[in-house]
Amino acid sequence: MSHERMPLGQSTSYTDQYDPQLLFPLSRAETRAGLGLNNGWPWFGGDVWQAYELS
């Protein structure tokens, strides 16, 4: 789907059920290449999860 036809930033009506027609792909390869991220990420990270609500 071309960027002009994407619903991002446009008015839309909400549905009350799942609609796969609302999903669309976003190609990230071109932007990543422009940023020089062809050989992996220059950062790393992780998540720390706590289970306080289970105690």
One Martini backbone bead per residue (centre of mass of N, CA, C, O) as a GRO file, in nm:
protein
   55
    1MET     BB    1   0.096   0.036   0.023
    2SER     BB    2   0.070   0.348  -0.007
    3HIS     BB    3   0.115   0.632   0.176
    4GLU     BB    4  -0.148   0.778   0.068
    5ARG     BB    5  -0.345   0.518   0.160
    6MET     BB    6  -0.302   0.554   0.444
    7PRO     BB    7  -0.477   0.601   0.761
    8LEU     BB    8  -0.278   0.785   0.871
    9GLY     BB    9  -0.415   1.087   0.990
   10GLN     BB   10  -0.709   0.997   0.944
   11SER     BB   11  -1.023   0.971   0.925
   12THR     BB   12  -1.240   0.747   1.118
   13SER     BB   13  -1.421   0.454   1.174
   14TYR     BB   14  -1.549   0.258   1.420
   15THR     BB   15  -1.547  -0.070   1.510
   16ASP     BB   16  -1.690  -0.369   1.687
   17GLN     BB   17  -1.482  -0.534   1.506
   18TYR     BB   18  -1.285  -0.723   1.340
   19ASP     BB   19  -1.062  -0.575   1.072
   20PRO     BB   20  -0.831  -0.661   0.831
   21GLN     BB   21  -0.854  -0.394   0.649
   22LEU     BB   22  -0.693  -0.209   0.872
   23LEU     BB   23  -0.447  -0.351   0.783
   24PHE     BB   24  -0.092  -0.261   0.733
   25PRO     BB   25   0.206  -0.229   0.592
   26LEU     BB   26   0.551  -0.156   0.705
   27SER     BB   27   0.831  -0.041   0.563
   28ARG     BB   28   1.173  -0.037   0.714
   29ALA     BB   29   1.427  -0.076   0.536
   30GLU     BB   30   1.475   0.206   0.411
   31THR     BB   31   1.511   0.364   0.677
   32ARG     BB   32   1.736   0.191   0.799
   33ALA     BB   33   1.939   0.239   0.571
   34GLY     BB   34   1.945   0.556   0.606
   35LEU     BB   35   2.064   0.506   0.916
   36GLY     BB   36   2.272   0.254   0.913
   37LEU     BB   37   2.101  -0.043   0.992
   38ASN     BB   38   2.222  -0.313   0.842
   39ASN     BB   39   2.412  -0.444   1.103
   40GLY     BB   40   2.223  -0.363   1.319
   41TRP     BB   41   2.207  -0.254   1.641
   42PRO     BB   42   2.331   0.021   1.854
   43TRP     BB   43   2.148  -0.130   2.064
   44PHE     BB   44   2.016  -0.228   2.388
   45GLY     BB   45   1.776  -0.445   2.570
   46GLY     BB   46   1.519  -0.474   2.831
   47ASP     BB   47   1.299  -0.646   3.046
   48VAL     BB   48   1.129  -0.591   3.361
   49TRP     BB   49   0.947  -0.815   3.556
   50GLN     BB   50   0.670  -0.798   3.773
   51ALA     BB   51   0.458  -0.984   4.038
   52TYR     BB   52   0.287  -0.821   4.255
   53GLU     BB   53  -0.018  -0.903   4.187
   54LEU     BB   54   0.045  -1.218   4.283
   55SER     BB   55   0.116  -1.173   4.604
   0.00000   0.00000   0.00000
